[in-house]
Amino acid sequence: MTTHAGDVHAIQHLKRAIAGGKHWYIALLEAIGLWESSEEDYNGRHYLYLIDHEALDWLVLAERLCEEVDELIPESERIALLFFDRPPVELNREKFRDLIGSSKYKAYLNYLYGVLVEQFLVLAVTEEMRKERRASGLSDDTGVSDNAYRHIYGSTQAALLEKFRKERHYPSSRSTGMSELSEFTYWLFKYRVSKCDKSRVASDTKKALIKMHHDLRLRGLTPLL
């Protein structure tokens, strides 16, 4: 159950706003701005909204809030938002920021750069290495992922994950849940920034942003940077 008064207020606002005729997506963003909990156990699931208390995974919070008003939201629009990051209403950056609030927007940007952009960096480097191998006549991609991690972070993904878990006092496991994966990726972002010089960080971030914008354009999406 929700315990923070701000969370209760957020849910109440969401329900009242939709019942009053406001578009559910606009009401949802306003409710996100009112939400207080950084994580929560609800209906048998652990929700992590704010990674390291500074990076907002807003779609996880949106999913949680949508459960409260599931019968009031068109299913196709809900699925498009939560699974394909396609909002039913196009908003510019300023409007999005105003609806969720400046502090939440800052946390959203932390997630965008620290998790999403970091994921695109790994994808970009992996693709580069695959192209290099194929240009050399090699079709076997074995080890490419580990080589990408070594190039970016100086070690393999498995070794880095073990280091991350030890630092956080998390148990070793053969599987990685979505919440832990997001935490790990944000940890990788901070690890990279701390280990690399500023010019290398800027170059890698630019490469990741180019990859992200390219892939999102193919999907007809634009990040609210």
C-alpha positions as CSV (number, residue, x, y, z in Angstrom):
1,M,0.0,0.0,0.0
2,T,1.0,3.6,-0.6
3,T,2.2,5.3,2.6
4,H,3.5,8.7,1.5
5,A,0.8,11.4,1.7
6,G,2.1,12.8,-1.6
7,D,1.5,9.5,-3.3
8,V,-2.0,9.3,-2.0
9,H,-2.6,12.9,-3.2
10,A,-1.1,12.0,-6.6
11,I,-3.5,9.1,-7.1
12,Q,-6.5,11.1,-5.9
13,H,-5.5,14.0,-8.3
14,L,-5.1,11.5,-11.2
15,K,-8.6,10.0,-10.6
16,R,-10.3,13.4,-10.1
17,A,-8.6,15.0,-13.1
18,I,-9.6,12.2,-15.5
19,A,-13.1,12.1,-14.1
20,G,-13.3,15.9,-14.6
21,G,-12.6,15.6,-18.3
22,K,-8.8,16.2,-18.4
23,H,-6.9,14.0,-20.8
24,W,-5.5,11.0,-18.9
25,Y,-1.9,11.6,-20.1
26,I,-1.8,15.2,-18.9
27,A,-3.4,14.1,-15.6
28,L,-0.8,11.3,-15.4
29,L,2.2,13.7,-15.8
30,E,0.7,16.0,-13.1
31,A,0.4,13.0,-10.8
32,I,4.0,12.1,-11.5
33,G,4.9,15.6,-10.3
34,L,3.1,15.1,-7.1
35,W,4.5,11.6,-6.3
36,E,7.0,11.3,-3.4
37,S,8.2,7.7,-3.1
38,S,11.5,6.7,-4.7
39,E,10.5,3.0,-4.6
40,E,7.6,0.9,-3.5
41,D,6.4,-2.6,-2.9
42,Y,2.9,-2.9,-4.4
43,N,0.7,-5.9,-5.3
44,G,3.7,-8.3,-5.0
45,R,6.1,-6.2,-7.1
46,H,8.9,-3.9,-6.2
47,Y,8.9,-0.7,-8.1
48,L,12.1,1.4,-8.4
49,Y,11.2,4.9,-9.5
50,L,14.3,6.9,-8.5
51,I,17.6,5.3,-9.1
52,D,20.3,6.4,-6.6
53,H,17.7,9.0,-5.5
54,E,18.5,11.1,-8.6
55,A,17.4,9.4,-11.8
56,L,13.7,9.1,-12.5
57,D,12.4,6.1,-14.5
58,W,9.2,7.9,-15.3
59,L,7.7,5.1,-17.3
60,V,7.9,2.7,-14.4
61,L,6.1,5.3,-12.3
62,A,3.6,5.9,-15.1
63,E,2.9,2.1,-15.2
64,R,2.2,2.1,-11.4
65,L,-0.1,5.1,-11.7
66,C,-1.9,3.6,-14.7
67,E,-2.9,0.6,-12.5
68,E,-4.9,3.0,-10.4
69,V,-7.0,4.2,-13.4
70,D,-6.8,1.3,-15.7
71,E,-10.5,1.3,-16.5
72,L,-10.4,5.0,-17.4
73,I,-7.5,4.7,-20.0
74,P,-7.9,3.4,-23.6
75,E,-5.9,0.2,-23.6
76,S,-4.2,0.9,-26.9
77,E,-2.9,4.2,-25.7
78,R,-1.7,2.7,-22.4
79,I,0.2,0.0,-24.2
80,A,1.7,2.4,-26.7
81,L,3.0,4.6,-23.8
82,L,4.3,1.9,-21.5
83,F,5.7,-0.6,-24.0
84,F,6.7,1.6,-26.9
85,D,7.2,5.0,-25.3
86,R,4.6,6.5,-27.6
87,P,2.5,9.2,-25.7
88,P,-1.0,9.9,-26.9
89,V,-0.4,13.6,-26.8
90,E,2.7,15.3,-28.3
91,L,4.2,17.7,-25.9
92,N,7.3,19.9,-26.2
93,R,10.1,19.9,-23.6
94,E,8.8,23.0,-21.8
95,K,5.3,21.6,-21.4
96,F,6.5,18.2,-20.3
97,R,8.8,19.9,-17.7
98,D,6.0,22.2,-16.4
99,L,3.6,19.2,-15.9
100,I,6.0,17.0,-14.0
101,G,7.9,19.9,-12.2
102,S,11.4,21.1,-12.5
103,S,12.9,18.7,-9.9
104,K,11.3,15.6,-11.5
105,Y,12.4,16.9,-14.9
106,K,16.0,17.1,-13.7
107,A,15.7,13.5,-12.4
108,Y,14.2,12.5,-15.8
109,L,17.3,14.0,-17.6
110,N,19.6,12.1,-15.2
111,Y,17.8,8.9,-16.2
112,L,17.9,9.8,-19.9
113,Y,21.6,10.4,-19.9
114,G,22.6,8.0,-17.2
115,V,20.6,5.0,-18.4
116,L,19.1,5.4,-21.9
117,V,22.1,7.1,-23.4
118,E,24.5,4.7,-21.7
119,Q,22.6,1.8,-23.2
120,F,22.8,3.4,-26.7
121,L,26.6,3.8,-26.2
122,V,27.0,0.1,-25.7
123,L,24.8,-0.6,-28.8
124,A,26.8,1.9,-30.9
125,V,30.2,0.5,-29.9
126,T,29.0,-3.1,-30.4
127,E,27.7,-2.3,-33.9
128,E,31.0,-0.6,-34.8
129,M,32.9,-3.7,-33.7
130,R,30.6,-6.0,-35.7
131,K,31.0,-3.9,-38.8
132,E,34.8,-4.0,-38.4
133,R,34.7,-7.8,-38.1
134,R,32.5,-8.2,-41.1
135,A,34.7,-5.8,-43.1
136,S,37.6,-8.1,-42.3
137,G,35.7,-11.1,-43.5
138,L,34.7,-12.4,-40.0
139,S,31.1,-13.4,-39.5
140,D,31.4,-14.8,-36.0
141,D,30.3,-12.2,-33.4
142,T,31.4,-14.3,-30.4
143,G,33.0,-12.0,-27.9
144,V,32.0,-8.8,-29.5
145,S,29.8,-7.7,-26.5
146,D,32.7,-8.3,-24.1
147,N,35.0,-6.4,-26.3
148,A,32.6,-3.5,-26.4
149,Y,32.5,-3.4,-22.6
150,R,36.2,-3.6,-22.4
151,H,36.5,-0.7,-24.9
152,I,34.1,1.5,-23.0
153,Y,34.7,0.5,-19.3
154,G,37.9,-1.5,-19.3
155,S,36.4,-4.8,-18.3
156,T,33.8,-7.4,-19.2
157,Q,30.1,-7.0,-18.5
158,A,30.2,-10.0,-16.1
159,A,33.2,-8.5,-14.1
160,L,31.5,-5.1,-13.9
161,L,28.2,-6.6,-12.8
162,E,30.0,-8.5,-10.0
163,K,31.8,-5.3,-8.9
164,F,28.5,-3.4,-8.9
165,R,26.8,-6.1,-6.8
166,K,29.6,-6.2,-4.3
167,E,29.5,-2.4,-3.9
168,R,25.7,-2.5,-3.4
169,H,25.8,-5.7,-1.3
170,Y,23.5,-7.4,-3.7
171,P,23.5,-11.2,-4.0
172,S,25.0,-12.9,-7.0
173,S,22.5,-14.3,-9.5
174,R,22.4,-15.7,-12.9
175,S,19.6,-13.4,-13.9
176,T,19.2,-9.7,-13.7
177,G,15.8,-8.0,-13.2
178,M,14.7,-4.8,-14.9
179,S,15.3,-2.7,-11.8
180,E,18.7,-4.1,-11.1
181,L,19.6,-3.6,-14.8
182,S,18.7,0.0,-14.7
183,E,20.7,0.5,-11.5
184,F,23.6,-1.3,-13.1
185,T,23.5,0.8,-16.2
186,Y,23.4,4.0,-14.1
187,W,26.3,2.7,-12.1
188,L,28.2,2.1,-15.4
189,F,27.5,5.7,-16.5
190,K,29.0,7.0,-13.2
191,Y,31.9,4.5,-13.5
192,R,32.7,5.7,-17.0
193,V,32.6,9.3,-16.1
194,S,34.9,8.8,-13.1
195,K,37.4,6.7,-15.1
196,C,37.7,8.5,-18.4
197,D,39.0,11.9,-19.2
198,K,36.5,14.6,-20.1
199,S,37.2,14.5,-23.9
200,R,36.7,10.8,-24.0
201,V,33.4,11.1,-22.0
202,A,32.2,13.9,-24.3
203,S,33.1,11.9,-27.4
204,D,31.4,8.7,-26.2
205,T,28.3,10.6,-25.1
206,K,28.1,12.3,-28.6
207,K,28.3,8.9,-30.2
208,A,25.6,7.5,-28.0
209,L,23.3,10.5,-28.7
210,I,23.7,10.2,-32.4
211,K,22.8,6.5,-32.2
212,M,19.8,7.2,-29.9
213,H,18.4,10.0,-32.2
214,H,18.9,7.8,-35.2
215,D,17.1,4.9,-33.7
216,L,14.3,7.0,-32.2
217,R,13.7,8.8,-35.6
218,L,13.2,5.4,-37.2
219,R,10.5,4.8,-34.6
220,G,9.0,8.2,-35.1
221,L,10.0,9.4,-31.6
222,T,11.8,12.4,-30.2
223,P,13.4,12.4,-26.7
224,L,12.4,15.4,-24.6
225,L,16.0,16.6,-24.0
